[in-house]
Amino acid sequence: MARFDARILGGLLALVLAVGCDNGGGGGNGAAVADTNTSTTPADTVATVADSFPDGLHPDAAASSDIAAVFAGQLSGTPGAGNDANTIVCLGDSITAAGYPSFLATQTGKQVVNSGVPGEESPSGAARVSSLLFTYHPGYLCILYGINDLISHRAPADIVQYLSQIVASARAAGVVPVLATLTPVSGMYGKYQSDVDDLNAQIRALASGQGIALADLAAIF
């Protein structure tokens, strides 16, 4: 009887171990997938964004190309008489000055005027846009401002007012404006991300409310 019990116990133990291995194998795979979804993937995403903006603010070449592609996708509408649909003016700060316009020229085959000024804020852009439009008579105006304003503690609502002025100047000149949201910030600039999010929400509202083409750069990073 003791031998019979031992055989039964041995069989039960083997069954438990077999079931345990099957569940462990499946559970191991499931855990790996869960870890990938909740840990590895976000880490990879963060690394990609950090790599795209090495100093926490300015895009690298690949990110600049992506920014150009988003702008290119919004170049629709017919410019007014006297404006050249094959000419684009890019208005902005250092992200424009050292960034996407050359890629935009390659991607669209159009003449692209890089009118980015490092460190510039939206009031300065609003002050000089009319002169640029008169000089180049572009069909399209790409507009990317805001981060320097935020660093200078200008309120998002005030920035939007200056962006509205730039848009109004473009439309008055028969130029099609394309407004952009801001790209993400990190590192030493990371403390401004909540303000960037706030400003981006207001830029989207402005574009939607006035029927302005929107290059939603924040959505691609």
BELWO-V853862 format. One record per residue. N is the residue number from 1. PSI is psi in radians with two decimals (* if undefined). NEAR is the number of other C-alpha atoms within 10 Angstrom. Layout:
n = [N/N]
psi = [PSI/PSI]
near = [NEAR/NEAR]
This chain:
n = [1/2/3/4/5/6/7/8/9/10/11/12/13/14/15/16/17/18/19/20/21/22/23/24/25/26/27/28/29/30/31/32/33/34/35/36/37/38/39/40/41/42/43/44/45/46/47/48/49/50/51/52/53/54/55/56/57/58/59/60/61/62/63/64/65/66/67/68/69/70/71/72/73/74/75/76/77/78/79/80/81/82/83/84/85/86/87/88/89/90/91/92/93/94/95/96/97/98/99/100/101/102/103/104/105/106/107/108/109/110/111/112/113/114/115/116/117/118/119/120/121/122/123/124/125/126/127/128/129/130/131/132/133/134/135/136/137/138/139/140/141/142/143/144/145/146/147/148/149/150/151/152/153/154/155/156/157/158/159/160/161/162/163/164/165/166/167/168/169/170/171/172/173/174/175/176/177/178/179/180/181/182/183/184/185/186/187/188/189/190/191/192/193/194/195/196/197/198/199/200/201/202/203/204/205/206/207/208/209/210/211/212/213/214/215/216/217/218/219/220/221]
psi = [-0.68/-0.71/-0.68/-0.77/-0.68/-0.70/-0.70/-0.81/-0.67/-0.71/-0.74/-0.71/-0.71/-0.70/-0.77/-0.76/-0.69/-0.81/-0.71/-0.70/-0.74/-0.84/-0.66/-0.70/-0.84/-0.74/-0.63/-0.79/-0.74/-0.70/-0.68/-0.73/-0.76/-0.74/-0.66/-0.71/-0.58/-0.23/-1.01/-0.81/-0.87/-0.68/-0.74/-0.69/-0.78/-0.75/-0.70/-0.78/-0.77/-0.70/-0.59/-0.46/1.36/-0.63/0.13/-0.06/-0.90/2.32/2.60/-3.08/-0.75/-0.74/-0.65/-0.67/-0.70/-0.71/-0.78/-0.71/-0.65/-0.76/-0.78/-0.62/-0.20/0.12/1.35/3.04/2.78/2.12/2.79/2.91/2.43/-0.12/2.50/1.98/-0.22/0.21/2.33/2.34/2.28/2.03/2.24/-2.79/-2.56/-0.46/-0.55/-0.83/-0.74/0.35/-1.93/-0.36/-0.67/-0.63/-0.65/-0.68/-0.76/-0.74/-0.54/-0.36/0.22/2.87/2.20/2.16/2.05/1.81/0.62/2.48/2.01/2.31/-0.04/2.57/2.89/-0.61/-0.66/-0.66/-0.74/-0.55/-0.51/-0.06/-0.69/-0.69/-0.71/-0.74/-0.65/-0.63/-0.77/-0.31/0.94/2.83/-0.52/2.58/2.02/2.24/2.12/1.73/2.77/-0.67/-0.70/-0.58/-0.80/-0.69/-0.57/0.13/0.49/2.40/2.47/-0.70/-0.62/-0.66/-0.75/-0.59/-0.71/-0.66/-0.67/-0.67/-0.72/-0.77/-0.76/-0.70/-0.72/-0.84/-0.64/-0.51/0.08/0.36/2.43/2.02/2.53/1.97/2.47/2.56/2.86/2.61/2.84/2.74/2.70/-3.02/-2.32/-0.31/-0.06/-0.47/-0.24/0.00/-0.66/-0.63/-0.66/-0.78/-0.73/-0.83/-0.74/-0.69/-0.68/-0.58/-0.74/-0.72/-0.70/-0.83/-0.77/-0.76/-0.55/0.08/0.69/2.39/2.35/2.12/1.67/1.41/-0.60/-0.48/-0.25/-0.08/*]
near = [6/7/8/9/10/11/12/12/12/12/12/12/12/12/12/12/13/12/12/13/13/12/12/14/12/12/13/13/12/12/13/13/13/12/12/14/12/11/11/14/12/12/13/12/12/13/12/13/19/19/15/20/22/14/15/17/20/19/26/18/15/15/20/23/20/19/26/25/18/19/24/18/12/18/21/14/13/14/19/17/12/12/20/18/21/14/18/28/25/24/26/24/24/18/23/26/18/18/23/24/28/18/20/24/19/13/13/16/11/14/18/22/18/20/19/23/17/14/13/18/23/26/17/12/23/19/13/12/20/15/10/17/21/11/9/14/23/28/27/29/27/28/26/26/27/30/29/16/18/18/14/10/11/15/15/21/13/14/22/20/16/20/23/18/18/25/25/15/18/22/16/12/20/20/28/26/27/24/27/25/24/22/25/26/22/16/12/10/14/14/12/17/17/12/18/22/17/14/23/22/13/17/27/18/14/18/19/12/9/10/9/19/21/23/27/21/21/15/11/13/16]
